[in-house]
Amino acid sequence: MAHKDLHDEPFEESTIAKLEIFEDYAQAWIPTFVIQGVPTICIFDFFSGTGYDKNSIAGSPIRILEKIKEQIGHIFQKKVKVKVYLNEFEPNKKEQKKFELLQKACSEYLEINKDVKRAIEIKYFNEDFEELFPKLIEEIKRFPSLVYLDQNGIKFLSDKYLMELEKTNQTDFLYFVSASYFWRFGNSKEFKEHLDIDMAAAKQDPYKFIHRNIIEQLRKKLPSKTKLKLYPFSLKKGANIHGIIFGASHPRAVDKFLKIAWGRNPINGDANFDIDDDSNKRQLDMFSDKKLTKIEEFKESLRKKVLAREIINNFDALNFVYEEGHIGKPASECLKEMKKKGEIDYDSMSPLVTYENVYKKHKKIDYK
Ligand SMILES: C[S@@+](CC[C@H](N)C(=O)[O-])C[C@H]1O[C@@H](n2cnc3c(N)ncnc32)[C@H](O)[C@@H]1O
């Protein structure tokens, strides 16, 4: 399947949105470990590109270095070793020009930013992901790792790699997937060899949900006791839908990603467009059937679960929040409303549905 080369043109809006999510996550991820003084952390960018686009807009590797620079004081103070692994490879090309550009861009950045140069150990690779991943997986597993898989297409989302990442317990990863390819080619033999998705099931929903649907199916493939959580962020690019798949097993990572995603789109938290047509739902007048927005629907199902005593405290509530890909705010609003109406009571000013209260302070309150 032919791919258009991302680096032949200036980055498009949806590419920049993707890169911003990548960098926002690095910005949240790096200090988590640095402030704890974890001895070594690793960042892997397996599909690094050239460093910059045609208009000198930074790509993922430069953005990673910039996020490290933001934490440089803490990194030195806590003596954290930051290992950065950058790979770029053009299959079927003798001359590896993009790899050369990548090395040049990063070396120049590090010459200007000598503090970053001193703080990190950087390794460049010019290998096919297929060969490199098995070589680096032990390193990924050994240290807290952030892994970017900004592939063209979908090929490297196959079980071979995803299931290896599933086995890690301190790795957070961000995949890029050209979800629209599934719609067009998902049933072909070539595709199924990489990733077997039930296209008949996926096509029951409109095309715009393709990225969400892929993730639902990937979740079903994971082992039953897995701790790995997967979340989508769909990116509309012209008529096509692409997207990010975020994966992590620690609730802290999930919390951070969901806050970034909802920060980017406070309407649905999982797309760079109004995927559920929520603005229309809000505008429906009193004579139309009122359809619930994504947030209203979530609040309603939380309310039902609390009334049915399936959710009896803030720990349950926060787990439900994460399961549903939401953040604590609408859950708190719903529970406060329920308290006001006399449907429940709890012994606190707020219902404490936050990561800090549940996982850091271990503060539990019952909803009676
Ligand atoms: C979507 S681009 C990555 C863009 C990059 N993250 C950036 O911000 O500029 C995918 C990159 O992967 C490279 N690539 C393609 N096939 C590859 C393979 N099998 N192994 C490693 N890299 C590959 C391409 O040359 C391309 O630069």
PDBQT file of the ligand as one rigid body, heavy atoms in Angstrom, charges set to zero:
ROOT
HETATM    1  C1  LIG A 401       4.360   9.395  10.167  1.00  0.00    +0.000 C 
HETATM    2  S1  LIG A 401       6.043   9.551   9.859  1.00  0.00    +0.000 S 
HETATM    3  C2  LIG A 401       6.703  10.035  11.422  1.00  0.00    +0.000 C 
HETATM    4  C3  LIG A 401       6.704  11.487  11.636  1.00  0.00    +0.000 C 
HETATM    5  C4  LIG A 401       7.505  11.975  12.812  1.00  0.00    +0.000 C 
HETATM    6  N1  LIG A 401       6.990  11.489  14.044  1.00  0.00    +0.000 N 
HETATM    7  C5  LIG A 401       7.560  13.486  12.803  1.00  0.00    +0.000 C 
HETATM    8  O1  LIG A 401       7.062  14.104  13.741  1.00  0.00    +0.000 OA
HETATM    9  O2  LIG A 401       8.072  14.036  11.843  1.00  0.00    +0.000 OA
HETATM   10  C6  LIG A 401       6.601   7.898   9.757  1.00  0.00    +0.000 C 
HETATM   11  C7  LIG A 401       8.093   7.757   9.511  1.00  0.00    +0.000 C 
HETATM   12  O3  LIG A 401       8.434   6.386   9.606  1.00  0.00    +0.000 OA
HETATM   13  C8  LIG A 401       9.403   6.070   8.612  1.00  0.00    +0.000 C 
HETATM   14  N2  LIG A 401       9.260   4.617   8.328  1.00  0.00    +0.000 N 
HETATM   15  C9  LIG A 401       8.525   4.040   7.370  1.00  0.00    +0.000 A 
HETATM   16  N3  LIG A 401       8.615   2.696   7.456  1.00  0.00    +0.000 NA
HETATM   17  C10 LIG A 401       9.417   2.426   8.506  1.00  0.00    +0.000 A 
HETATM   18  C11 LIG A 401       9.887   1.223   9.106  1.00  0.00    +0.000 A 
HETATM   19  N4  LIG A 401       9.539   0.034   8.627  1.00  0.00    +0.000 N 
HETATM   20  N5  LIG A 401      10.677   1.313  10.195  1.00  0.00    +0.000 NA
HETATM   21  C12 LIG A 401      11.030   2.514  10.691  1.00  0.00    +0.000 A 
HETATM   22  N6  LIG A 401      10.636   3.692  10.146  1.00  0.00    +0.000 NA
HETATM   23  C13 LIG A 401       9.833   3.646   9.075  1.00  0.00    +0.000 A 
HETATM   24  C14 LIG A 401       9.055   6.977   7.462  1.00  0.00    +0.000 C 
HETATM   25  O4  LIG A 401      10.194   7.249   6.657  1.00  0.00    +0.000 OA
HETATM   26  C15 LIG A 401       8.521   8.227   8.150  1.00  0.00    +0.000 C 
HETATM   27  O5  LIG A 401       9.509   9.209   8.289  1.00  0.00    +0.000 OA
ENDROOT
TORSDOF 0
